Amino acid sequence: MVTIKSKKEIELMRDVCKLVANTYDYVGSIIKAGMSTYELDQLVEKYMRDHGGIPAEKGYPSGIKGVPDFPGSICSSINDVVIHGIPSKNEIIKDGDIVSIDTVILKNGFNGDAARTFLIGECSEEKKKLVEVTKQAFFEGLKYAKPGYRVGDISHAVAEYVWANGFDVIREFQGHGIGREMHEDPGVPNYGKAGHGCKLEPGMTICIEPMVVAGKPDILELDDGWTIVTEDGRMSAHYENTILITENEPEILTI
């Protein structure tokens, strides 16, 4: 069921999403070659908690027997890892890597969600283009995040832009509604038919999150039950923001 947020709830969403935005500014200031993804995770968790937030991804249930709850405060996905990379002391960030960080913060009963892909040191032109196209795909979809449009209009715009630039989108995972729960209705795929899907209304809060790959869109799940990688080993990038549907232009809450 799609939830329409009240004015009070929207203010609480703005507050937690501001912390998400500030957290990514912090990540950008500390992420570097030579640090482990575990070290990054620990620093980010401390930053969240010091500013009144709770890392909502930490302990998130897998829902699969034998697969433990997610152990990190962030998902740290390097190069061919699409999403849900688990922070590790043994995983060292290197010059030339692209590192996608996805995190959700809970504060005052509401969730804020965003993702960014960081270029580490000297990266190839292909990696730079992939990261830029992924980011811009979000903004192409955002153009249709208005009353009178449907989720399919967002999805269609994201995919068409990505395909026009020679990349592809992941089909199995998508954006989503957000609020008191991390994942709410409606689902927001990164491809679809214009004019189809849930109608957008003021007061809806949703996450648009292009997950873009340089090669084929086929994916694999690693044995840990969480980490998703590209089957062909090509690069992947991720960009996401929580947005508010208003009477007019959409409001990006996590910038």
C-alpha positions in Angstrom: 0.0 0.0 0.0 1.3 3.4 -1.0 1.5 5.8 2.0 0.9 9.6 1.6 2.9 11.5 4.2 1.4 14.2 6.4 3.1 17.6 6.8 4.6 16.4 10.1 5.9 13.2 8.6 7.4 15.0 5.7 9.4 17.2 8.1 10.7 14.1 9.8 11.6 12.7 6.4 13.5 15.9 5.6 15.4 15.7 8.9 16.6 12.2 8.5 17.4 12.7 4.8 19.5 15.8 5.6 21.6 13.5 7.8 21.9 11.1 4.9 23.2 13.9 2.7 25.6 15.0 5.3 26.8 11.5 5.8 27.7 11.3 2.1 29.6 14.5 2.3 31.5 12.9 5.2 32.1 9.7 3.1 33.5 11.8 0.3 35.9 13.5 2.6 37.4 10.2 4.0 37.2 7.5 1.4 40.6 6.8 -0.1 42.9 4.1 -1.5 44.5 2.0 1.2 41.6 1.9 3.6 39.5 -1.2 4.1 35.7 -1.2 3.5 35.4 -2.3 7.2 37.3 0.8 8.4 35.0 2.9 6.2 31.9 1.2 7.6 33.0 1.8 11.2 33.7 5.5 10.6 30.4 6.0 8.9 28.5 4.2 11.6 30.1 6.4 14.2 29.2 9.6 12.2 25.6 8.5 11.9 25.2 7.7 15.6 27.0 10.8 16.7 24.4 12.8 14.8 21.4 11.0 16.1 20.9 8.4 13.4 20.7 4.6 13.5 22.2 2.6 10.7 19.1 0.9 9.4 20.9 -1.6 7.1 22.8 -3.1 10.1 21.0 -6.3 11.1 18.6 -6.1 8.2 17.1 -9.6 7.9 18.1 -11.7 4.8 14.8 -13.6 5.0 16.7 -16.7 3.8 17.4 -19.6 6.1 21.1 -20.0 6.8 22.0 -16.4 5.6 22.8 -14.1 8.5 21.4 -10.6 8.8 23.4 -7.9 7.0 26.4 -7.0 9.2 27.4 -3.6 7.9 26.1 0.0 8.4 26.8 0.5 4.7 26.8 -1.6 1.6 30.3 -1.2 0.0 30.3 -2.4 -3.6 33.5 -2.2 -5.5 33.9 -2.4 -9.3 31.9 -5.4 -10.6 29.8 -5.6 -7.3 26.4 -4.2 -8.2 24.9 -3.9 -4.7 25.0 -5.3 -1.2 28.7 -5.6 -0.8 29.6 -6.5 2.8 32.3 -4.4 4.4 35.4 -6.4 5.2 38.8 -6.0 6.9 40.3 -7.9 4.0 38.8 -5.7 1.2 41.2 -2.8 0.6 40.1 0.1 -1.6 42.6 0.6 -4.4 43.5 3.4 -6.8 41.4 3.2 -9.9 38.4 1.5 -8.1 34.9 2.7 -8.3 33.1 2.2 -5.0 29.4 2.3 -4.6 28.1 3.1 -1.1 24.5 2.5 -0.3 23.2 3.3 3.2 19.9 3.9 5.0 19.6 5.9 8.2 16.7 5.7 10.7 15.9 8.7 12.8 12.7 9.6 14.7 10.9 6.6 13.2 11.6 7.5 9.5 14.2 6.2 7.0 16.3 8.1 4.5 18.1 6.3 1.7 20.7 7.2 -0.9 23.6 5.8 -2.8 26.7 7.2 -4.5 29.5 5.8 -6.5 33.0 7.3 -5.8 35.9 7.4 -8.2 39.1 6.5 -6.3 42.3 8.1 -7.7 43.0 7.8 -11.4 40.1 6.0 -13.1 39.6 5.0 -16.7 37.4 7.1 -19.0 34.9 4.2 -19.2 34.5 4.2 -15.4 34.1 8.0 -15.3 31.5 7.8 -18.0 29.7 5.0 -16.3 29.5 6.9 -13.0 28.3 10.1 -14.7 25.7 8.3 -16.8 24.3 6.5 -13.8 24.0 9.8 -11.9 22.4 11.6 -14.8 20.0 8.7 -15.3 18.5 9.5 -11.9 17.9 13.1 -13.0 16.3 12.0 -16.3 13.9 9.9 -14.3 13.4 12.7 -11.8 11.8 14.9 -14.6 8.8 12.7 -14.4 8.4 12.5 -10.6 5.4 14.8 -10.7 1.6 14.5 -10.2 0.0 13.3 -13.3 2.8 11.0 -14.3 3.2 7.3 -13.4 6.1 5.2 -12.1 6.6 3.8 -15.6 7.4 7.2 -16.9 10.3 7.4 -14.5 11.4 3.9 -15.3 11.2 4.5 -19.0 13.3 7.7 -18.8 16.0 6.0 -16.8 16.4 3.1 -19.1 16.3 5.1 -22.4 19.0 7.4 -21.2 21.3 4.6 -20.0 20.8 2.6 -23.3 21.4 5.7 -25.4 24.8 6.0 -23.7 25.8 2.4 -24.4 25.2 0.9 -20.9 22.5 -1.3 -19.4 20.3 -1.5 -16.3 19.8 -4.2 -13.8 16.3 -5.7 -14.0 16.2 -7.8 -10.7 16.5 -4.9 -8.3 14.7 -1.5 -8.2 13.9 1.7 -6.4 11.0 1.8 -3.9 8.8 3.8 -1.7 10.2 4.8 1.7 9.1 6.2 5.1 8.5 4.4 8.4 9.7 1.3 6.5 12.9 1.1 4.5 11.0 -0.5 1.6 7.5 0.5 0.9 5.2 0.6 -2.2 5.5 1.4 -5.0 8.4 -0.4 -6.6 10.4 1.9 -9.0 12.1 -0.2 -11.6 14.9 1.1 -13.8 13.1 0.1 -17.0 9.5 0.0 -18.0 6.7 1.4 -20.2 5.8 5.1 -20.1 2.2 5.7 -18.9 2.1 2.5 -16.8 2.4 1.7 -13.1 1.4 3.5 -9.9 0.1 7.1 -10.4 2.3 9.7 -8.6 0.6 11.9 -6.0 1.8 14.7 -3.7 3.0 13.4 -0.4 4.6 10.2 -1.7 8.3 9.6 -0.8 10.2 7.3 -3.2 13.7 6.3 -4.0 14.9 6.4 -7.6 18.1 4.4 -7.9 19.6 3.5 -11.2 21.9 0.5 -11.1 23.9 0.6 -14.3 26.4 -1.9 -15.8 29.1 -1.5 -18.5 28.4 -4.9 -19.9 25.5 -7.4 -19.9 22.8 -7.0 -17.3 23.1 -10.6 -16.1 24.0 -10.9 -12.4 25.1 -13.5 -9.8 24.6 -13.8 -6.1 27.7 -14.8 -4.1 27.7 -17.5 -1.5 27.3 -15.0 1.4 23.7 -14.6 0.3 24.0 -10.8 -0.1 26.6 -9.7 -2.6 25.4 -9.2 -6.2 28.0 -9.1 -8.9 27.9 -8.8 -12.7 28.2 -12.2 -14.4 30.6 -10.9 -17.0 32.9 -9.1 -14.4 32.3 -5.7 -16.0 31.9 -2.6 -13.9 28.7 -1.4 -12.2 27.6 1.9 -10.7 24.8 3.0 -8.4 23.2 6.4 -7.7 20.1 7.0 -5.5 18.2 9.7 -3.7 15.0 9.8 -1.6 12.6 12.3 -3.2 9.3 13.9 -2.2 6.5 14.2 -4.8 5.0 17.7 -4.4 2.3 19.7 -6.1 4.9 20.9 -8.5 8.6 20.0 -9.0 9.9 17.0 -7.0 12.1 17.7 -3.9 15.3 15.8 -3.5 15.6 15.2 0.2 19.0 13.6 0.3 21.0 16.4 -1.4 
